[in-house]
Amino acid sequence: MNDKTSYYYPPEDAAKLAGEKKPSRRTKVSDVPAQPSSQPTPRERSRVVPLVAALAVGAVIGGASGAGVAFIFTNPSDGEIISSTSETQGITVNRPDSVTAVTAVAAAVSPSVVTISVSDAMGDGGTGSGVVLSSDGYVLTNNHVVTLDGSLSTPTIQVRDNNGQLFSATVVGTDPTVDLAVIKMDDVSGLQPIEWADSSKLNVGDVTIAMGAPLGLAGTVTTGIISALNRSIQIASTAAPEDSGSMSPDPSDPFDFFNFDLGPGQQLGGGATTSISIPVIQTDAAINPGNSGGALLDASGKLIGINVAIANAGSTDAQSGSIGLGFALPSNLAKRVSNEIIATGKASHGLLGAKVSDAANAEGSTTVGGRLEEISAGGAAEKAGLKVGDVVVRFNGYPVTDGNDLTALVRTSAAGENVTIEIIRDGERKNIAVTLGAFTG
């Protein structure tokens, strides 16, 4: 993976980045045709610039319509109303000799990012994003995108590529434990697969580029940096399996799944709510509802994460937008899970066989970590010699600051994986080798 953290490449390097992709629907910056001009006239532009988005109307259309979605904007000075459409538009490069790294990445990777529309038998639904895994149409996205957060078991799925072509798709397999899913586009070939980065080699401060379809606006590109690594968050979901986490969800937790852009009165998921604990990359790149399942890229255009959640700052507004706290599932996890789903239809997850809590909350505690409260008979923890009261402070080299961290790291490991756990027992640190069991929730 490219370790450079500069926002820009020299013009010749950026142009090279955009042009180094091979043929077969791969996009070169120099090959991107200019789009027919749809810019307002000078008089119109002067009225458009100060416009403030006031209201988004109409559901993002699911099913097979593929129509663009209109959004309403109002001019605060004279009340004039104009509309904007979410119809797919290619990445236009007007100055190939002086493109920035972000422009180059956007042009090169755009064919690997798609918009996913999901609907039920009544035609109600929402949209999300996805990344292309193979030339024949395997696409990775979030489980809550293809199931509308657990409310649909047999969705109608339509995929729109960056050229505006529409394809029907079916679900290959879902993994609600880490909120990932793979779908397969029908009758397609020659797609450009995303290129994977090694998420274990990322640094705080590295450039991030988010691509997807927020509010159904396909082809949207935003940039930022990696704000934090090795973060674990707990998210409420009606799609999550029972006992997917060892701790109860906190109603005041600010982390929510991206919300779909639904019609008036429509809501996601009608079942009981549980929670999942997941490890994430934190970024300040603007991520909004509809970016779910989309790409988080590095400065070389490789996939470092799948966008999954945003912080809502305690807001109860289902359509709250970016506040600079976005989260993505690391690419190494997404790659393992997607490969397993394609091969077998499902993914495996580790099980420690212990109930955990936050060590910092224990009476007289002087350390943070995941404290083992109960050990299951015959489980992985017992077999490894772990005991009640042990405080786990590292898991395979990753820091563990609370019970949520430990749960996330265990669940995102593969069943049967051999891991090393560093514990504190009676004031002494020890490394314990553990072979994880299989989570079957």
C-alpha positions in Angstrom: 0.0 0.0 0.0 1.2 3.5 -0.7 2.3 5.1 2.5 2.4 8.7 1.2 0.0 11.0 3.1 0.2 14.0 0.9 -3.1 15.3 -0.5 -1.6 15.9 -3.9 0.6 14.2 -6.4 2.6 16.2 -8.9 0.4 16.7 -12.0 2.3 14.1 -14.0 2.1 11.5 -11.2 -1.6 12.1 -10.7 -2.3 11.8 -14.4 -0.3 8.5 -14.4 -2.3 7.2 -11.5 -5.6 7.8 -13.4 -4.2 6.3 -16.6 -2.5 3.2 -15.3 -5.6 1.1 -15.3 -5.9 -1.6 -17.9 -8.6 -1.6 -20.6 -12.0 -3.5 -20.3 -14.2 -0.8 -18.9 -11.3 0.7 -16.9 -11.3 4.5 -16.9 -8.3 6.7 -17.7 -8.4 10.4 -16.8 -7.4 11.2 -20.3 -10.2 9.0 -21.8 -13.0 10.5 -19.8 -15.2 12.5 -22.2 -16.5 15.9 -21.2 -20.1 15.7 -20.3 -22.6 17.9 -22.2 -22.8 21.1 -20.4 -25.7 21.4 -18.0 -24.3 24.4 -16.1 -26.6 27.4 -15.6 -26.2 30.5 -17.6 -24.4 33.4 -15.8 -27.7 34.9 -14.7 -28.9 31.5 -13.4 -25.6 30.8 -11.7 -25.7 33.9 -9.6 -29.0 32.7 -8.2 -27.9 29.1 -7.7 -24.7 29.7 -5.7 -26.3 30.9 -2.5 -29.0 28.3 -2.5 -29.3 26.3 0.7 -30.6 22.8 0.7 -33.9 23.0 2.6 -35.8 19.8 1.9 -35.3 16.5 0.2 -38.6 15.1 -1.2 -39.6 11.7 -2.6 -38.1 8.3 -1.9 -35.0 7.2 -3.7 -36.8 4.9 -6.1 -36.1 1.2 -5.7 -37.1 -1.7 -8.0 -36.5 -1.5 -11.7 -37.4 2.1 -12.5 -33.8 3.5 -12.3 -35.2 7.0 -12.4 -33.3 9.9 -11.1 -34.5 11.4 -7.8 -35.3 15.0 -7.6 -34.3 17.1 -4.6 -35.8 20.5 -3.8 -33.6 23.5 -3.0 -34.9 26.9 -2.0 -33.4 30.4 -2.4 -33.7 32.1 1.0 -33.8 35.5 -0.7 -36.6 35.2 -3.1 -38.1 31.7 -2.5 -37.4 30.5 -6.0 -37.4 26.7 -6.2 -35.1 24.7 -8.4 -34.5 20.9 -8.6 -31.5 18.7 -8.9 -31.4 15.1 -10.1 -29.5 12.1 -8.8 -29.1 10.6 -12.3 -25.7 9.0 -12.7 -22.9 11.2 -14.1 -19.4 10.1 -15.0 -16.3 11.8 -13.5 -15.4 14.7 -15.8 -11.8 15.8 -15.9 -11.4 19.2 -17.5 -7.6 19.7 -17.0 -5.9 16.3 -17.4 -2.5 17.9 -17.2 -3.1 19.3 -13.7 -5.3 16.8 -11.9 -5.0 16.3 -8.1 -4.7 12.8 -6.6 -8.3 12.9 -5.6 -9.4 13.7 -9.1 -7.2 10.9 -10.4 -8.5 8.4 -7.9 -12.2 9.4 -8.5 -11.8 9.0 -12.3 -9.9 5.7 -12.0 -12.1 4.0 -9.4 -15.5 5.3 -10.4 -16.3 2.1 -12.5 -15.8 0.0 -9.4 -18.4 1.8 -7.3 -22.2 1.2 -7.9 -25.5 2.4 -6.6 -27.9 -0.2 -5.2 -31.6 0.2 -5.1 -33.7 -2.1 -2.9 -37.5 -2.5 -2.8 -40.2 -4.7 -1.5 -43.2 -6.1 -3.2 -45.1 -2.8 -2.8 -42.2 -0.8 -4.4 -41.1 0.8 -1.2 -37.4 0.8 -0.4 -34.2 2.8 -0.4 -30.7 3.1 -1.8 -27.2 2.4 -0.8 -23.8 1.8 -2.4 -21.5 -1.1 -3.3 -18.1 -2.0 -4.6 -17.4 -4.3 -7.5 -15.5 -7.5 -6.5 -15.2 -9.3 -9.9 -15.6 -8.7 -13.6 -18.7 -10.9 -13.7 -20.7 -8.9 -11.2 -20.0 -9.9 -7.6 -20.6 -6.7 -5.5 -19.9 -6.1 -1.8 -22.2 -3.9 0.3 -23.8 -3.7 3.7 -26.3 -6.3 5.0 -28.6 -3.4 6.1 -28.6 -2.2 2.5 -29.9 -5.4 0.9 -32.3 -6.3 3.7 -33.4 -2.7 4.7 -32.0 -3.5 8.1 -33.7 -6.8 8.4 -37.1 -5.8 7.2 -36.8 -7.7 3.9 -35.9 -11.4 3.3 -36.6 -11.4 -0.5 -35.7 -8.0 -1.8 -35.9 -6.8 -5.4 -32.4 -5.4 -6.1 -31.3 -3.2 -8.9 -27.7 -2.0 -9.5 -26.7 1.1 -11.4 -23.1 1.4 -12.7 -21.2 4.6 -13.2 -22.4 4.7 -16.9 -26.0 4.7 -15.8 -26.7 1.1 -16.9 -29.2 -0.9 -14.9 -28.8 -4.5 -13.8 -31.0 -6.8 -11.7 -29.1 -8.6 -8.9 -29.7 -11.3 -6.3 -28.3 -11.9 -2.8 -25.4 -14.4 -2.7 -25.1 -14.3 1.1 -25.4 -11.9 4.1 -23.4 -11.5 7.3 -25.4 -9.5 9.8 -22.7 -10.1 12.5 -20.5 -7.5 10.8 -23.1 -6.0 8.5 -21.8 -7.1 5.2 -23.4 -8.8 2.2 -22.5 -9.9 -1.3 -24.9 -9.7 -4.3 -24.5 -10.8 -7.9 -25.4 -8.7 -10.9 -27.2 -10.6 -13.6 -25.9 -11.0 -17.2 -22.8 -8.7 -16.9 -19.2 -9.1 -17.8 -16.1 -6.9 -18.1 -16.6 -4.9 -14.9 -13.7 -3.3 -13.1 -13.0 -4.9 -9.7 -11.9 -2.8 -6.8 -8.3 -3.1 -5.7 -7.7 -4.1 -2.1 -5.4 -2.3 0.3 -4.0 -3.9 3.5 -5.8 -2.1 6.3 -3.3 -3.3 8.9 -0.8 -1.0 7.4 -2.8 2.3 7.7 -1.7 5.3 9.7 -3.7 8.0 11.4 -3.5 11.0 9.1 -3.5 9.0 5.8 -5.7 10.5 3.1 -9.2 9.0 2.7 -11.5 9.3 -0.3 -15.2 8.2 0.1 -17.2 7.3 -3.0 -20.9 6.4 -3.1 -24.4 7.6 -3.5 -25.4 9.8 -0.5 -29.1 10.7 -0.7 -29.1 8.7 -4.0 -26.6 11.2 -5.6 -24.5 8.6 -7.5 -20.8 9.3 -8.1 -20.3 11.6 -5.1 -16.7 12.0 -3.9 -15.6 13.4 -0.6 -12.2 13.5 1.1 -10.6 13.6 4.5 -8.1 11.7 6.6 -8.0 8.7 8.9 -9.0 10.2 12.2 -8.5 7.0 14.3 -7.7 3.3 14.0 -8.6 0.3 16.1 -11.8 1.9 17.1 -14.7 -0.3 18.1 -18.4 0.8 18.1 -21.6 -0.9 19.1 -24.6 -0.4 16.8 -28.3 -1.2 17.3 -29.8 -3.2 14.5 -32.9 -5.3 13.8 -30.9 -7.5 11.4 -28.2 -8.5 13.9 -28.3 -12.1 15.2 -29.1 -12.7 18.9 -26.1 -12.7 21.2 -24.0 -11.0 18.6 -22.4 -8.9 21.3 -21.6 -9.5 25.0 -22.9 -6.1 26.1 -26.3 -4.5 26.0 -26.8 -1.6 23.5 -26.8 1.8 25.0 -29.9 3.8 23.9 -27.8 7.0 24.0 -25.1 5.6 21.8 -24.4 8.1 19.0 -23.5 5.5 16.4 -26.2 4.5 13.9 -26.4 2.7 10.7 -26.7 5.0 7.7 -30.4 5.7 7.2 -32.1 5.1 3.8 -33.8 7.9 2.0 -37.4 6.8 2.4 -40.7 8.2 1.7 -42.9 9.9 4.4 -43.8 7.6 7.3 -41.6 4.7 6.1 -39.2 3.2 8.6 -36.6 0.5 8.5 -36.7 -2.8 10.4 -39.7 -3.7 12.4 -38.2 -6.5 14.5 -36.6 -6.5 17.9 -33.4 -4.5 18.2 -30.1 -6.0 19.3 -26.6 -4.8 18.7 -23.4 -5.7 16.9 -19.8 -4.7 18.0 -17.5 -4.0 15.1 -14.0 -2.7 14.6 -13.9 0.4 12.4 -11.7 3.0 10.7 -12.8 6.5 11.7 -12.6 9.2 9.1 -13.7 12.8 8.8 -14.5 12.5 5.1 -18.1 13.5 4.6 -20.3 10.4 4.7 -24.1 10.6 4.7 -27.2 8.4 4.3 -26.8 6.4 1.1 -23.0 6.0 1.4 -23.7 2.7 3.1 -21.7 -0.1 1.5 -19.6 2.3 -0.5 -15.9 2.6 -0.8 -13.4 4.3 1.5 -10.2 4.6 -0.5 -6.6 5.5 0.1 -4.6 8.0 -1.9 -3.6 5.4 -4.5 -7.3 4.4 -5.1 -7.2 1.1 -3.2 -10.0 0.0 -0.9 -9.3 0.5 2.8 -12.8 0.1 4.1 -16.6 -0.3 3.5 -18.5 2.7 4.9 -21.0 1.4 7.5 -21.9 4.0 10.2 -22.0 7.7 11.2 -22.2 9.4 14.6 -25.4 11.3 15.0 -24.3 13.4 18.0 -27.4 12.2 20.0 -29.8 13.5 17.4 -33.1 11.6 16.9 -33.4 12.8 13.3 -33.3 9.8 11.1 -31.9 11.8 8.3 -29.1 13.6 10.2 -26.0 14.0 8.0 -22.2 14.1 8.4 -20.7 15.7 11.4 -17.2 14.6 10.5 -17.4 11.3 12.3 -17.7 8.5 9.8 -16.8 4.8 10.2 -15.8 2.0 7.8 -15.3 -1.7 8.2 -11.5 -2.4 7.6 -10.7 -3.9 4.2 -9.0 -6.9 5.6 -12.2 -7.9 7.4 -14.3 -7.1 4.4 -12.1 -9.1 2.1 -12.2 -12.2 4.3 -15.9 -12.1 4.8 -16.7 -11.5 1.1 -14.4 -14.3 0.0 -16.1 -16.7 2.4 -19.6 -15.6 1.3 -18.8 -16.1 -2.4 -17.2 -19.5 -1.6 -19.8 -20.9 0.8 -22.7 -18.4 1.1 -21.8 -17.5 4.6 -18.9 -16.2 6.8 -17.5 -17.6 10.0 -16.8 -15.7 13.3 -14.9 -16.4 16.4 -16.3 -17.2 19.8 -14.3 -16.8 23.0 -16.8 -18.5 25.3 -16.8 -15.8 28.0 -19.0 -12.9 29.2 -17.1 -9.7 29.3 -17.4 -6.2 30.9 -15.4 -3.0 31.0 -12.5 -3.4 33.4 -12.5 0.3 34.2 -15.9 -0.1 35.8 -14.8 -2.8 38.2 -14.4 -1.8 41.9 -10.8 -0.8 42.6 -9.7 -1.2 39.0 -6.5 0.5 37.9 -6.5 -0.5 34.3 -8.7 -0.5 31.2 -9.5 -3.6 29.1 -12.1 -6.4 28.8 -12.7 -8.1 32.1 -13.9 -11.7 32.0 -17.0 -12.1 34.1 -18.1 -15.6 33.3 -16.3 -18.5 31.5 -18.4 -21.0 29.5 -17.7 -24.7 30.2 -15.8 -26.3 27.4 -15.4 -23.0 25.5 -12.2 -21.5 24.0 -11.5 -19.4 27.0 -11.7 -22.3 29.4 -9.6 -24.6 27.2 -6.9 -21.9 27.0 -6.7 -21.5 30.8 -8.4 -18.1 31.0 -10.1 -17.3 34.4 -12.8 -15.1 35.7 -11.3 -11.7 36.7 -8.6 -11.8 33.9 -8.4 -8.5 32.1 -7.7 -8.7 28.4 -5.5 -5.7 27.3 -4.4 -6.9 23.8 -5.9 -9.2 21.2 -3.5 -10.4 18.5 -1.5 -7.2 19.0 -4.5 -4.8 18.9 -5.2 -2.8 22.1 -8.3 -3.7 24.1 -9.7 -0.8 26.1 -13.1 -2.2 27.1 -15.5 -5.1 26.7 -16.8 -3.7 23.4 -13.3 -3.8 21.9 -12.8 -7.4 22.9 -16.2 -8.5 21.6 -15.6 -6.8 18.2 -12.1 -8.3 17.8 -13.3 -11.8 18.6 -16.4 -11.6 16.4 -14.4 -10.3 13.4 -11.9 -13.1 13.7 -12.5 -16.4 11.8 -13.8 -19.4 13.6 -10.9 -21.7 14.6 -8.4 -18.9 14.3 -5.4 -19.1 16.6 -4.9 -15.8 18.4 -2.7 -14.4 21.2 -4.4 -12.6 24.1 -2.5 -10.5 26.5 -4.0 -10.4 30.0 -3.4 -8.9 33.4 -3.9 -11.4 36.2 -3.1 -10.6 39.8 -1.1 -7.6 38.6 1.0 -9.6 36.2 0.9 -9.6 32.4 0.7 -12.8 30.5 0.3 -13.9 26.9 -2.2 -16.7 26.4 -2.6 -18.7 23.1 -6.3 -19.3 22.3 -8.0 -21.2 19.5 -11.3 -19.5 19.0 -14.6 -21.4 18.8 -17.3 -20.8 16.2 -20.0 -18.2 16.7 -23.4 -19.6 15.5 -25.7 -16.7 16.4 
